[in-house]
């Protein structure tokens, strides 16, 4: 469509304080949509691990596959918007797809849906998996498809004389994105930690997904409500498609003329001269030079996006008690957006000016190299934290070893010999650590009683010694760290009567004499236990629980009800609580966020400064593609690597990024900065047919780096008629 037709589509809209009224609908829509996306994504990896029961590696693989799709589909959305539907219809149609995906995800997390036996665990997990995959596919198509359209559509609402208002709009737009991201990352983990259900109370993933789904409904309604006020430009054709055709023709034409009889040309893109103008070819050459520098960039995103997967899983093995508040593992991700809001203005207004005063030539490519180096340091910090965590984790038995612990329920000290292990058990106490046995062993209790014990390999067991003349009574112990920071608690009843134990709305049911209750997951904090007997007597016992422990509480034979009844109850720590504090993750978040600000914002600025006036959308598509490829790298490593230790995987990623950092520094050293406007102007002078394009070049010259302070999560018009500044996606 000609420029004349574009101008006709512009209409004067109602304004508030000099701003089109329509942009307020767009800003609210973006806030709700980003809340929906980041809120769902914040709890996604824990949903895979604890609801769908996937292991860490597979959960990480599917998580990064989803993120990769979210960054591949913007190319499709840009082509659809610019070539067929236009931005408005594309946003509406794909928002409906997006909303349906969020609703399907919320439905997939309802555990009662297939819980026929009402035990709290879905009986047909394949239904939940299928719904989850359909929901994630729809979300990836929706969020990715509208990504390149919303910010550009907002820019379309301003007239040519409203450059200042348009600049302010993008700042507000960016703020709304960060606000939605920050709030959702705080709120949805809180919703996930709640318990809900019809038959049994479980972690409420359906609510954690349902609220983002509701926000997406609100986003769609708000956007449609402003329909009558929008300036809607007709599709102009997608420049990305044109660039790809030009490159494809050049390659094909060069292959056809590969013989020595054909004269060589200066650049391989010059083989497109038979079909395309010299101006377009010159512009494509500039784009290709920048895209070549993009090749090493996916490695940065491979590390960066693990905040929502590996780092969140790391936080599940840490202590989240910050005194006045308790932080959920998936809430640690909020450190990133909080630091971004601090770092972006600080780096831009303090750090860079100081470097400039020191007369240092800190070019954009050098900044990006530093950003990659900081990200590598972040993973080294994560590895150091993981090493400390591993020291606190229990050593569970292998498939060829059985582990045993012994509890003395006799009211006197007892000498025990188990295989080669000799120790004395005090009354109503247990040995401190589990003992390893790879074969049948001889157990001697006191001076006389001897028996041969054979343990089940790969399991942990507790032998309760009731009499010194008979073998212990054996109970199977948990052999994994409790999930989601909860504590697995059970009671051993040594009284001569049955007991009923509760903790709030948690029931341990009736515990028979010399019997053990089932494990019950009790959350962190002050647990208040009530112990009752058949005669109606009651004992209130309080115990302060940490994160991720497993404890057996011994109720001895000498236990009596009364005010001081809790003094005789003895806890046996089977699995120690998490002792490494989540605050130790802050340094790695600090480094990765500093790296993001220096790498991402600078990368976008560099790409815009080196891009032709009408091809910034092509480089934006390439930028998003590097994010997608980075996530693909993670899922490949997660599935292919055979590293048994998580810290080693962190070091592997850090090492790979350091190697890539060196390669990128070498590539940057040989890169020559150009002024695309001057080059385009030269070709426009030579070609009279390109004079109209030259006008567009001059008008967009000052817009190329106007919005440096935007984050890498950006959206772009992906069209050839107008380019918009960058915003956090």
ZAPALUM-977613 format. One record per residue (C-alpha): residue number from 1; residue in one letter; x, y, z. Coordinates in steps of 0.05 Angstrom, whole numbers, plus 5000, padded with zeros to 4 digits. Example, Ala and Ser with C-alpha at 12.3 -4.5 7.8 and 13.67 -1.06 7.14 Angstrom:
2
n_res_X_Y_Z
1_A_5246_4910_5156
2_S_5273_4979_5143
! end
This chain:
729
n_res_X_Y_Z
1_X_5000_5000_5000
2_X_5026_5069_4983
3_X_5045_5121_5035
4_X_4983_5160_5015
5_X_4939_5103_5037
6_X_4976_5099_5103
7_X_4963_5171_5118
8_X_4889_5162_5104
9_X_4885_5109_5158
10_X_4910_5159_5210
11_X_4854_5195_5246
12_X_4852_5246_5301
13_X_4833_5211_5365
14_X_4810_5238_5432
15_X_4869_5260_5476
16_X_4882_5266_5550
17_X_4939_5313_5570
18_X_4964_5310_5499
19_X_4964_5234_5495
20_X_4916_5192_5452
21_X_4864_5161_5498
22_X_4873_5095_5462
23_X_4943_5084_5491
24_X_4915_5076_5561
25_X_4878_5013_5538
26_X_4942_4987_5507
27_X_4983_4999_5571
28_X_4931_4964_5615
29_X_4928_4907_5565
30_X_5003_4899_5567
31_X_5006_4900_5643
32_X_4953_4845_5647
33_X_4985_4803_5592
34_X_5054_4806_5623
35_X_5025_4789_5691
36_X_4991_4729_5658
37_X_5054_4705_5623
38_X_5106_4714_5678
39_X_5058_4691_5732
40_X_5046_4625_5697
41_X_5119_4617_5679
42_X_5142_4630_5751
43_X_5111_4566_5778
44_X_5116_4524_5715
45_X_5179_4483_5731
46_X_5153_4466_5801
47_X_5087_4445_5769
48_X_5125_4397_5725
49_X_5166_4370_5783
50_X_5114_4364_5838
51_X_5047_4357_5803
52_X_5065_4319_5739
53_X_5121_4282_5777
54_X_5175_4294_5725
55_X_5248_4291_5745
56_X_5291_4354_5746
57_X_5323_4342_5678
58_X_5258_4328_5641
59_X_5223_4386_5676
60_X_5280_4431_5654
61_X_5277_4405_5583
62_X_5202_4418_5575
63_X_5208_4486_5609
64_X_5261_4510_5560
65_X_5225_4479_5501
66_X_5165_4522_5519
67_X_5208_4585_5527
68_X_5242_4571_5460
69_X_5173_4567_5426
70_X_5153_4633_5458
71_X_5213_4665_5423
72_X_5204_4630_5356
73_X_5131_4648_5345
74_X_5141_4724_5344
75_X_5169_4716_5273
76_X_5103_4682_5253
77_X_5062_4736_5288
78_X_5101_4792_5253
79_X_5091_4760_5184
80_X_5016_4750_5197
81_X_5007_4821_5222
82_X_5047_4856_5168
83_X_5024_4814_5109
84_X_4951_4795_5122
85_X_4912_4813_5184
86_X_4944_4877_5209
87_X_4967_4889_5281
88_X_4898_4899_5313
89_X_4866_4835_5287
90_X_4929_4795_5300
91_X_4930_4818_5372
92_X_4856_4802_5382
93_X_4857_4733_5349
94_X_4921_4709_5381
95_X_4900_4737_5449
96_X_4839_4691_5445
97_X_4886_4633_5431
98_X_4930_4657_5489
99_X_4871_4661_5536
100_X_4847_4591_5518
101_X_4917_4565_5532
102_X_4917_4595_5601
103_X_4849_4567_5617
104_X_4870_4498_5593
105_X_4932_4502_5638
106_X_4888_4520_5698
107_X_4843_4461_5684
108_X_4902_4413_5676
109_X_4924_4430_5747
110_X_4858_4408_5780
111_X_4880_4345_5816
112_X_4809_4325_5835
113_X_4791_4318_5762
114_X_4820_4247_5757
115_X_4828_4230_5831
116_X_4779_4173_5833
117_X_4803_4143_5898
118_X_4807_4212_5931
119_X_4878_4203_5957
120_X_4903_4270_5931
121_X_4941_4241_5872
122_X_4912_4241_5801
123_X_4897_4170_5777
124_X_4905_4186_5703
125_X_4965_4231_5697
126_X_4966_4226_5621
127_X_4904_4270_5618
128_X_4938_4324_5658
129_X_5001_4319_5616
130_X_4961_4323_5551
131_X_4922_4384_5574
132_X_4986_4417_5599
133_X_5021_4408_5532
134_X_4960_4435_5493
135_X_4956_4494_5540
136_X_5030_4511_5534
137_X_5028_4505_5458
138_X_4970_4554_5455
139_X_5005_4601_5503
140_X_5069_4599_5463
141_X_5031_4614_5399
142_X_4992_4670_5432
143_X_5045_4706_5472
144_X_5097_4700_5417
145_X_5049_4720_5363
146_X_5027_4785_5396
147_X_5098_4802_5421
148_X_5120_4840_5358
149_X_5053_4875_5350
150_X_5031_4908_5416
151_X_5087_4960_5424
152_X_5086_4977_5350
153_X_5010_4984_5352
154_X_5019_5033_5410
155_X_5068_5073_5369
156_X_5017_5076_5312
157_X_4970_5116_5356
158_X_5014_5178_5354
159_X_5017_5231_5300
160_X_5083_5253_5269
161_X_5086_5315_5313
162_X_5079_5275_5378
163_X_5150_5248_5383
164_X_5158_5270_5455
165_X_5092_5238_5476
166_X_5110_5174_5439
167_X_5177_5171_5475
168_X_5142_5179_5542
169_X_5091_5126_5522
170_X_5145_5074_5512
171_X_5174_5090_5580
172_X_5105_5079_5611
173_X_5096_5017_5568
174_X_5163_4990_5594
175_X_5143_5006_5666
176_X_5077_4969_5658
177_X_5114_4907_5633
178_X_5162_4907_5692
179_X_5105_4920_5741
180_X_5065_4861_5713
181_X_5126_4816_5714
182_X_5146_4836_5785
183_X_5077_4831_5816
184_X_5060_4765_5783
185_X_5126_4733_5804
186_X_5110_4752_5876
187_X_5036_4734_5876
188_X_5031_4669_5838
189_X_5081_4631_5882
190_X_5039_4653_5942
191_X_4977_4626_5907
192_X_5013_4561_5890
193_X_5032_4552_5963
194_X_4959_4553_5984
195_X_4922_4487_5991
196_X_4857_4473_5955
197_X_4816_4414_5931
198_X_4748_4381_5937
199_X_4768_4314_5967
200_X_4839_4328_5991
201_X_4878_4392_6002
202_X_4939_4398_5956
203_X_4984_4454_5931
204_X_4939_4499_5890
205_X_4971_4501_5821
206_X_4902_4509_5791
207_X_4895_4576_5827
208_X_4966_4596_5808
209_X_4948_4585_5735
210_X_4876_4608_5742
211_X_4892_4679_5764
212_X_4939_4691_5703
213_X_4883_4663_5659
214_X_4834_4713_5690
215_X_4884_4769_5677
216_X_4889_4748_5604
217_X_4814_4752_5599
218_X_4817_4822_5628
219_X_4873_4840_5579
220_X_4832_4819_5519
221_X_4769_4855_5543
222_X_4807_4919_5557
223_X_4841_4917_5489
224_X_4776_4905_5451
225_X_4741_4960_5491
226_X_4787_5012_5460
227_X_4774_4987_5389
228_X_4736_5049_5367
229_X_4792_5096_5388
230_X_4851_5061_5354
231_X_4889_5083_5293
232_X_4893_5020_5252
233_X_4943_5016_5194
234_X_4932_4966_5139
235_X_4983_4911_5127
236_X_5043_4936_5087
237_X_5079_4871_5072
238_X_5133_4841_5116
239_X_5205_4864_5105
240_X_5231_4800_5137
241_X_5201_4759_5081
242_X_5231_4806_5030
243_X_5300_4801_5061
244_X_5296_4725_5063
245_X_5276_4723_4989
246_X_5333_4770_4971
247_X_5384_4727_5008
248_X_5355_4663_4979
249_X_5359_4691_4908
250_X_5431_4713_4918
251_X_5452_4644_4943
252_X_5414_4608_4887
253_X_5441_4655_4834
254_X_5512_4647_4860
255_X_5505_4571_4857
256_X_5480_4575_4785
257_X_5541_4616_4766
258_X_5594_4579_4805
259_X_5637_4564_4744
260_X_5704_4598_4732
261_X_5678_4630_4668
262_X_5634_4677_4708
263_X_5667_4740_4736
264_X_5672_4745_4812
265_X_5633_4797_4850
266_X_5655_4838_4909
267_X_5604_4808_4958
268_X_5562_4745_4953
269_X_5499_4788_4961
270_X_5516_4824_4897
271_X_5490_4762_4860
272_X_5420_4788_4876
273_X_5429_4850_4831
274_X_5393_4816_4773
275_X_5327_4820_4812
276_X_5334_4869_4870
277_X_5354_4942_4876
278_X_5424_4961_4899
279_X_5394_4999_4958
280_X_5359_4936_4983
281_X_5422_4895_4973
282_X_5464_4946_5011
283_X_5413_4944_5068
284_X_5414_4868_5069
285_X_5490_4869_5072
286_X_5486_4913_5134
287_X_5436_4865_5166
288_X_5478_4804_5150
289_X_5539_4836_5183
290_X_5501_4844_5248
291_X_5467_4776_5243
292_X_5536_4745_5237
293_X_5554_4775_5305
294_X_5490_4744_5333
295_X_5517_4674_5323
296_X_5551_4668_5392
297_X_5495_4703_5430
298_X_5449_4644_5444
299_X_5499_4618_5496
300_X_5484_4679_5539
301_X_5409_4665_5539
302_X_5423_4591_5553
303_X_5449_4614_5620
304_X_5402_4672_5632
305_X_5336_4634_5625
306_X_5357_4581_5675
307_X_5334_4628_5729
308_X_5265_4599_5720
309_X_5288_4526_5718
310_X_5354_4504_5749
311_X_5360_4563_5797
312_X_5288_4554_5821
313_X_5300_4480_5832
314_X_5364_4499_5870
315_X_5322_4544_5915
316_X_5277_4485_5934
317_X_5336_4456_5973
318_X_5350_4521_6011
319_X_5323_4557_6072
320_X_5274_4612_6053
321_X_5262_4640_6123
322_X_5278_4714_6121
323_X_5251_4729_6190
324_X_5190_4773_6179
325_X_5172_4735_6116
326_X_5182_4668_6083
327_X_5204_4666_6011
328_X_5179_4611_5965
329_X_5231_4581_5918
330_X_5197_4609_5856
331_X_5194_4678_5887
332_X_5269_4686_5885
333_X_5261_4703_5811
334_X_5234_4771_5833
335_X_5305_4791_5849
336_X_5317_4799_5774
337_X_5263_4850_5757
338_X_5276_4888_5822
339_X_5350_4894_5805
340_X_5334_4913_5733
341_X_5294_4973_5756
342_X_5355_4995_5797
343_X_5410_4977_5749
344_X_5384_5006_5683
345_X_5383_5079_5706
346_X_5445_5070_5749
347_X_5487_5040_5694
348_X_5463_5090_5643
349_X_5470_5153_5686
350_X_5530_5135_5730
351_X_5572_5077_5705
352_X_5576_5094_5631
353_X_5589_5169_5643
354_X_5646_5151_5692
355_X_5677_5105_5640
356_X_5671_5160_5588
357_X_5706_5210_5635
358_X_5763_5161_5642
359_X_5773_5165_5566
360_X_5761_5090_5558
361_X_5734_5067_5491
362_X_5678_5024_5519
363_X_5644_5007_5453
364_X_5577_4971_5450
365_X_5609_4905_5430
366_X_5659_4910_5488
367_X_5600_4922_5535
368_X_5566_4860_5509
369_X_5630_4820_5521
370_X_5631_4844_5593
371_X_5558_4825_5601
372_X_5572_4754_5577
373_X_5631_4750_5625
374_X_5587_4771_5684
375_X_5535_4718_5666
376_X_5591_4665_5667
377_X_5612_4690_5736
378_X_5539_4684_5758
379_X_5540_4610_5742
380_X_5606_4601_5778
381_X_5573_4632_5838
382_X_5514_4585_5830
383_X_5562_4526_5828
384_X_5595_4548_5893
385_X_5527_4553_5926
386_X_5509_4484_5899
387_X_5572_4454_5928
388_X_5553_4480_5997
389_X_5482_4454_5988
390_X_5507_4385_5968
391_X_5547_4381_6033
392_X_5482_4388_6072
393_X_5442_4338_6032
394_X_5434_4267_6058
395_X_5470_4209_6024
396_X_5413_4164_6003
397_X_5427_4090_5990
398_X_5447_4065_5922
399_X_5412_4005_5890
400_X_5463_3958_5921
401_X_5461_3985_5992
402_X_5410_3986_6048
403_X_5411_4037_6104
404_X_5387_4028_6176
405_X_5377_4068_6239
406_X_5359_4041_6307
407_X_5313_4069_6362
408_X_5317_4044_6433
409_X_5247_4043_6465
410_X_5273_4009_6529
411_X_5279_4053_6590
412_X_5354_4040_6599
413_X_5417_4045_6557
414_X_5428_3989_6507
415_X_5492_3965_6474
416_X_5482_3950_6401
417_X_5528_3916_6351
418_X_5505_3919_6278
419_X_5555_3885_6233
420_X_5621_3921_6247
421_X_5586_3981_6280
422_X_5584_3984_6356
423_X_5548_4038_6396
424_X_5505_4050_6457
425_X_5434_4075_6451
426_X_5407_4117_6507
427_X_5334_4107_6528
428_X_5285_4132_6476
429_X_5340_4155_6430
430_X_5367_4135_6362
431_X_5436_4131_6332
432_X_5453_4197_6296
433_X_5467_4174_6225
434_X_5442_4118_6181
435_X_5487_4058_6175
436_X_5503_4027_6107
437_X_5497_3951_6095
438_X_5510_3917_6029
439_X_5495_3847_6054
440_X_5462_3809_6110
441_X_5491_3831_6177
442_X_5490_3804_6248
443_X_5453_3847_6299
444_X_5469_3838_6373
445_X_5426_3873_6426
446_X_5455_3874_6496
447_X_5494_3813_6519
448_X_5453_3757_6490
449_X_5402_3771_6434
450_X_5433_3760_6365
451_X_5397_3757_6298
452_X_5414_3761_6224
453_X_5384_3821_6189
454_X_5375_3830_6114
455_X_5355_3899_6089
456_X_5322_3916_6024
457_X_5374_3949_5979
458_X_5361_4020_5957
459_X_5317_4034_6018
460_X_5323_4066_6086
461_X_5294_4031_6147
462_X_5287_4044_6222
463_X_5291_3986_6271
464_X_5251_3999_6334
465_X_5279_3959_6393
466_X_5221_3943_6440
467_X_5255_3886_6478
468_X_5328_3868_6481
469_X_5313_3794_6473
470_X_5276_3800_6407
471_X_5292_3829_6338
472_X_5272_3901_6324
473_X_5206_3920_6291
474_X_5224_3949_6223
475_X_5193_4010_6189
476_X_5208_4038_6120
477_X_5234_4109_6119
478_X_5231_4162_6066
479_X_5289_4160_6017
480_X_5282_4228_5985
481_X_5285_4300_6006
482_X_5214_4325_6024
483_X_5182_4364_5967
484_X_5169_4438_5962
485_X_5205_4455_6026
486_X_5155_4417_6069
487_X_5174_4370_6126
488_X_5155_4297_6129
489_X_5134_4282_6201
490_X_5113_4217_6235
491_X_5102_4194_6307
492_X_5126_4131_6342
493_X_5078_4111_6398
494_X_5111_4076_6457
495_X_5050_4082_6504
496_X_5005_4024_6523
497_X_4945_4057_6489
498_X_4926_4083_6421
499_X_4938_4157_6406
500_X_4906_4206_6357
501_X_4954_4259_6331
502_X_4936_4322_6292
503_X_4971_4386_6269
504_X_4919_4438_6252
505_X_4879_4406_6195
506_X_4931_4352_6184
507_X_4915_4283_6212
508_X_4964_4228_6231
509_X_4904_4184_6248
510_X_4907_4132_6304
511_X_4976_4110_6323
512_X_4976_4041_6356
513_X_5022_4019_6412
514_X_5094_4008_6388
515_X_5072_4029_6319
516_X_5092_4085_6272
517_X_5045_4133_6239
518_X_5048_4149_6165
519_X_5088_4208_6141
520_X_5050_4274_6138
521_X_5077_4335_6101
522_X_5078_4394_6150
523_X_5097_4464_6125
524_X_5155_4505_6153
525_X_5143_4545_6216
526_X_5117_4532_6286
527_X_5080_4466_6283
528_X_5028_4456_6337
529_X_5014_4382_6349
530_X_4955_4355_6390
531_X_4961_4286_6420
532_X_4899_4253_6448
533_X_4883_4186_6479
534_X_4817_4147_6483
535_X_4804_4176_6552
536_X_4801_4247_6524
537_X_4867_4269_6553
538_X_4905_4318_6510
539_X_4977_4341_6502
540_X_4997_4403_6462
541_X_5067_4399_6433
542_X_5100_4455_6393
543_X_5160_4446_6348
544_X_5193_4497_6302
545_X_5204_4465_6234
546_X_5252_4488_6181
547_X_5251_4470_6106
548_X_5258_4401_6078
549_X_5269_4359_6140
550_X_5243_4290_6159
551_X_5231_4277_6233
552_X_5206_4219_6275
553_X_5177_4241_6342
554_X_5184_4189_6397
555_X_5129_4185_6448
556_X_5163_4142_6502
557_X_5133_4092_6551
558_X_5144_4143_6607
559_X_5102_4196_6572
560_X_5046_4226_6615
561_X_4993_4277_6597
562_X_4998_4343_6632
563_X_5025_4414_6624
564_X_5097_4390_6614
565_X_5079_4330_6570
566_X_5121_4355_6512
567_X_5186_4351_6552
568_X_5188_4275_6545
569_X_5175_4275_6469
570_X_5241_4266_6432
571_X_5252_4284_6358
572_X_5296_4239_6315
573_X_5323_4277_6255
574_X_5322_4229_6196
575_X_5336_4283_6144
576_X_5364_4350_6167
577_X_5328_4414_6146
578_X_5357_4459_6092
579_X_5412_4500_6123
580_X_5439_4541_6064
581_X_5398_4606_6062
582_X_5365_4630_5998
583_X_5400_4697_6008
584_X_5463_4662_5981
585_X_5429_4663_5913
586_X_5428_4739_5912
587_X_5501_4745_5887
588_X_5487_4702_5827
589_X_5423_4741_5812
590_X_5463_4805_5820
591_X_5515_4782_5770
592_X_5465_4754_5719
593_X_5422_4817_5722
594_X_5483_4863_5715
595_X_5503_4821_5655
596_X_5433_4826_5626
597_X_5431_4901_5632
598_X_5500_4910_5600
599_X_5490_4856_5547
600_X_5417_4861_5528
601_X_5404_4935_5528
602_X_5471_4949_5494
603_X_5457_4894_5443
604_X_5391_4924_5423
605_X_5423_4994_5419
606_X_5480_4967_5376
607_X_5433_4930_5330
608_X_5390_4991_5320
609_X_5450_5036_5307
610_X_5477_4989_5254
611_X_5410_4971_5222
612_X_5381_5002_5159
613_X_5322_5047_5172
614_X_5269_4998_5149
615_X_5301_4933_5174
616_X_5304_4941_5248
617_X_5248_4889_5253
618_X_5293_4839_5217
619_X_5347_4847_5270
620_X_5293_4843_5324
621_X_5271_4777_5296
622_X_5343_4754_5296
623_X_5351_4777_5368
624_X_5290_4737_5391
625_X_5316_4677_5352
626_X_5380_4679_5393
627_X_5337_4673_5456
628_X_5301_4613_5427
629_X_5365_4578_5406
630_X_5394_4592_5476
631_X_5336_4554_5507
632_X_5346_4497_5458
633_X_5418_4492_5480
634_X_5395_4483_5552
635_X_5347_4426_5535
636_X_5401_4392_5494
637_X_5451_4396_5552
638_X_5398_4375_5603
639_X_5383_4312_5563
640_X_5452_4296_5535
641_X_5499_4313_5593
642_X_5516_4255_5639
643_X_5540_4298_5697
644_X_5515_4270_5763
645_X_5530_4334_5802
646_X_5490_4397_5789
647_X_5549_4442_5807
648_X_5588_4410_5751
649_X_5534_4427_5701
650_X_5536_4500_5725
651_X_5612_4500_5713
652_X_5601_4469_5644
653_X_5554_4525_5624
654_X_5600_4578_5652
655_X_5660_4548_5615
656_X_5621_4546_5549
657_X_5601_4618_5557
658_X_5672_4639_5572
659_X_5696_4605_5509
660_X_5640_4639_5469
661_X_5658_4704_5503
662_X_5729_4699_5476
663_X_5703_4682_5406
664_X_5655_4741_5408
665_X_5711_4788_5431
666_X_5753_4768_5371
667_X_5694_4777_5324
668_X_5680_4845_5355
669_X_5753_4866_5346
670_X_5748_4859_5271
671_X_5679_4892_5265
672_X_5677_4961_5233
673_X_5622_5008_5257
674_X_5582_5041_5201
675_X_5529_5095_5193
676_X_5471_5061_5157
677_X_5438_5128_5142
678_X_5497_5153_5102
679_X_5503_5088_5063
680_X_5428_5088_5046
681_X_5432_5162_5027
682_X_5488_5147_4978
683_X_5448_5094_4942
684_X_5385_5137_4943
685_X_5425_5192_4908
686_X_5447_5144_4853
687_X_5378_5113_4844
688_X_5322_5164_4831
689_X_5270_5111_4846
690_X_5295_5108_4917
691_X_5285_5182_4934
692_X_5222_5167_4972
693_X_5260_5116_5013
694_X_5313_5168_5027
695_X_5260_5211_5061
696_X_5243_5154_5107
697_X_5317_5145_5122
698_X_5324_5217_5144
699_X_5261_5215_5187
700_X_5283_5152_5224
701_X_5356_5171_5233
702_X_5348_5198_5304
703_X_5301_5142_5326
704_X_5351_5086_5321
705_X_5380_5090_5392
706_X_5329_5135_5425
707_X_5307_5085_5478
708_X_5371_5054_5504
709_X_5343_5040_5573
710_X_5296_4986_5551
711_X_5307_4914_5572
712_X_5322_4857_5523
713_X_5252_4827_5531
714_X_5228_4873_5476
715_X_5175_4876_5423
716_X_5181_4908_5355
717_X_5136_4928_5298
718_X_5168_4877_5250
719_X_5141_4920_5194
720_X_5176_4963_5142
721_X_5135_5027_5151
722_X_5151_5045_5223
723_X_5201_5023_5276
724_X_5189_5028_5350
725_X_5235_5031_5410
726_X_5249_4970_5451
727_X_5212_4946_5512
728_X_5218_4888_5560
729_X_5180_4829_5534
! end
